[in-house]
Amino acid sequence: MIKNYAAFIAHLKRTGQMKLLPRVLRELRREEAYAKKFAPTRETAAKDPSLISGWRALENGILTDRTGKSALIDIYKKITS
């Protein structure tokens, strides 16, 4: 990640590589979107009423689901199979 943008742009100007700036910007936006997508999240029934009760967390790509909705779906699957 770039820490000092002014110094980075000055370096690009000094080396004659200003054409790289749009690609760098695109890559920074891509990294930001990836970080936002995989940021730890936690949903509760208060935020999302469709969960019925409990909570659901996504951290490091692992979903931990302790909701009433998942419990009801598990019961349904056991009954119907």
Sequence and secondary structure as in RCSB ss.txt:
>XXXX:A:sequence
MIKNYAAFIAHLKRTGQMKLLPRVLRELRREEAYAKKFAPTRETAAKDPSLISGWRALENGILTDRTGKSALIDI
YKKITS
>XXXX:A:secstr
  S HHHHHHHHHHHT GGGHHHHHHHHHHHHHHHHHTS EEEETTT GGG SEEEEEETTEEEEEEHHHHHHHH
HHHHH 
